[in-house]
Amino acid sequence: MSSRWPGTRALTPEQLLTAASPDRLVYVEAFPGSGKTTVSHQRFGLHRFARTTDHRAVVAVSFTRSATEEIRSRVVRQWGPPALAWPHRIVTLDTILNDLLTHLLRSGFLQWPGGHEELEVLDTWRTASPPSALPRSPPSAWRAPRSAPPTCQRQSQTTT
């Protein structure tokens, strides 16, 4: 038996059971394209708007920014912007670690050399040029870097 929420494809019985599971944590391992993102965004919304006495935040964590952006856009499209009202979040593991370190630094539980209390994340993924902004030259016009990065060579040691 499949179920259909407005704006989504039908879920298989396994996907429906996973999305609607009352368990706090669910581990899903499946092939690419099998519907993990669909289950994730449905599960997020169901837990976010569930009528319960547990008022803790609903937080979805992924390893990649692209996955979090995809889940976030689907949650907003399906459940509306209030689904992501504080303290409910969809973030990467890196974001959680950065927030934790910042909190520990500001509260004095952790001290950074030089007394720093702020972390500066150096990440240029959002500033990369989209493919349409790249020059349209034939591949022969692209040049390799002048010096290749050093290669890692394993040195074996024998002991007698």
Secondary structure as a PSIPRED ss2 file (coil, helix, strand):
# PSIPRED VFORMAT (PSIPRED V4.0)

   1 M C   1.000  0.000  0.000
   2 S C   1.000  0.000  0.000
   3 S E   0.000  0.000  1.000
   4 R C   1.000  0.000  0.000
   5 W C   1.000  0.000  0.000
   6 P C   1.000  0.000  0.000
   7 G C   1.000  0.000  0.000
   8 T C   1.000  0.000  0.000
   9 R C   1.000  0.000  0.000
  10 A C   1.000  0.000  0.000
  11 L E   0.000  0.000  1.000
  12 T C   1.000  0.000  0.000
  13 P H   0.000  1.000  0.000
  14 E H   0.000  1.000  0.000
  15 Q H   0.000  1.000  0.000
  16 L H   0.000  1.000  0.000
  17 L H   0.000  1.000  0.000
  18 T H   0.000  1.000  0.000
  19 A H   0.000  1.000  0.000
  20 A C   1.000  0.000  0.000
  21 S C   1.000  0.000  0.000
  22 P C   1.000  0.000  0.000
  23 D C   1.000  0.000  0.000
  24 R C   1.000  0.000  0.000
  25 L C   1.000  0.000  0.000
  26 V C   1.000  0.000  0.000
  27 Y C   1.000  0.000  0.000
  28 V C   1.000  0.000  0.000
  29 E C   1.000  0.000  0.000
  30 A C   1.000  0.000  0.000
  31 F C   1.000  0.000  0.000
  32 P C   1.000  0.000  0.000
  33 G C   1.000  0.000  0.000
  34 S C   1.000  0.000  0.000
  35 G C   1.000  0.000  0.000
  36 K H   0.000  1.000  0.000
  37 T H   0.000  1.000  0.000
  38 T H   0.000  1.000  0.000
  39 V H   0.000  1.000  0.000
  40 S H   0.000  1.000  0.000
  41 H H   0.000  1.000  0.000
  42 Q H   0.000  1.000  0.000
  43 R H   0.000  1.000  0.000
  44 F H   0.000  1.000  0.000
  45 G H   0.000  1.000  0.000
  46 L H   0.000  1.000  0.000
  47 H H   0.000  1.000  0.000
  48 R H   0.000  1.000  0.000
  49 F C   1.000  0.000  0.000
  50 A C   1.000  0.000  0.000
  51 R C   1.000  0.000  0.000
  52 T C   1.000  0.000  0.000
  53 T C   1.000  0.000  0.000
  54 D C   1.000  0.000  0.000
  55 H C   1.000  0.000  0.000
  56 R C   1.000  0.000  0.000
  57 A C   1.000  0.000  0.000
  58 V C   1.000  0.000  0.000
  59 V E   0.000  0.000  1.000
  60 A E   0.000  0.000  1.000
  61 V E   0.000  0.000  1.000
  62 S E   0.000  0.000  1.000
  63 F C   1.000  0.000  0.000
  64 T C   1.000  0.000  0.000
  65 R H   0.000  1.000  0.000
  66 S H   0.000  1.000  0.000
  67 A H   0.000  1.000  0.000
  68 T H   0.000  1.000  0.000
  69 E H   0.000  1.000  0.000
  70 E H   0.000  1.000  0.000
  71 I H   0.000  1.000  0.000
  72 R H   0.000  1.000  0.000
  73 S H   0.000  1.000  0.000
  74 R H   0.000  1.000  0.000
  75 V H   0.000  1.000  0.000
  76 V H   0.000  1.000  0.000
  77 R H   0.000  1.000  0.000
  78 Q H   0.000  1.000  0.000
  79 W H   0.000  1.000  0.000
  80 G C   1.000  0.000  0.000
  81 P H   0.000  1.000  0.000
  82 P H   0.000  1.000  0.000
  83 A H   0.000  1.000  0.000
  84 L H   0.000  1.000  0.000
  85 A C   1.000  0.000  0.000
  86 W C   1.000  0.000  0.000
  87 P C   1.000  0.000  0.000
  88 H C   1.000  0.000  0.000
  89 R E   0.000  0.000  1.000
  90 I E   0.000  0.000  1.000
  91 V E   0.000  0.000  1.000
  92 T E   0.000  0.000  1.000
  93 L H   0.000  1.000  0.000
  94 D H   0.000  1.000  0.000
  95 T H   0.000  1.000  0.000
  96 I H   0.000  1.000  0.000
  97 L H   0.000  1.000  0.000
  98 N H   0.000  1.000  0.000
  99 D H   0.000  1.000  0.000
 100 L H   0.000  1.000  0.000
 101 L H   0.000  1.000  0.000
 102 T H   0.000  1.000  0.000
 103 H H   0.000  1.000  0.000
 104 L H   0.000  1.000  0.000
 105 L H   0.000  1.000  0.000
 106 R H   0.000  1.000  0.000
 107 S H   0.000  1.000  0.000
 108 G C   1.000  0.000  0.000
 109 F C   1.000  0.000  0.000
 110 L C   1.000  0.000  0.000
 111 Q C   1.000  0.000  0.000
 112 W C   1.000  0.000  0.000
 113 P H   0.000  1.000  0.000
 114 G H   0.000  1.000  0.000
 115 G H   0.000  1.000  0.000
 116 H C   1.000  0.000  0.000
 117 E C   1.000  0.000  0.000
 118 E C   1.000  0.000  0.000
 119 L C   1.000  0.000  0.000
 120 E C   1.000  0.000  0.000
 121 V C   1.000  0.000  0.000
 122 L C   1.000  0.000  0.000
 123 D C   1.000  0.000  0.000
 124 T C   1.000  0.000  0.000
 125 W H   0.000  1.000  0.000
 126 R H   0.000  1.000  0.000
 127 T H   0.000  1.000  0.000
 128 A C   1.000  0.000  0.000
 129 S C   1.000  0.000  0.000
 130 P C   1.000  0.000  0.000
 131 P H   0.000  1.000  0.000
 132 S H   0.000  1.000  0.000
 133 A H   0.000  1.000  0.000
 134 L C   1.000  0.000  0.000
 135 P C   1.000  0.000  0.000
 136 R C   1.000  0.000  0.000
 137 S C   1.000  0.000  0.000
 138 P C   1.000  0.000  0.000
 139 P H   0.000  1.000  0.000
 140 S H   0.000  1.000  0.000
 141 A H   0.000  1.000  0.000
 142 W C   1.000  0.000  0.000
 143 R C   1.000  0.000  0.000
 144 A C   1.000  0.000  0.000
 145 P C   1.000  0.000  0.000
 146 R C   1.000  0.000  0.000
 147 S C   1.000  0.000  0.000
 148 A C   1.000  0.000  0.000
 149 P C   1.000  0.000  0.000
 150 P C   1.000  0.000  0.000
 151 T C   1.000  0.000  0.000
 152 C C   1.000  0.000  0.000
 153 Q C   1.000  0.000  0.000
 154 R C   1.000  0.000  0.000
 155 Q C   1.000  0.000  0.000
 156 S C   1.000  0.000  0.000
 157 Q C   1.000  0.000  0.000
 158 T C   1.000  0.000  0.000
 159 T C   1.000  0.000  0.000
 160 T C   1.000  0.000  0.000
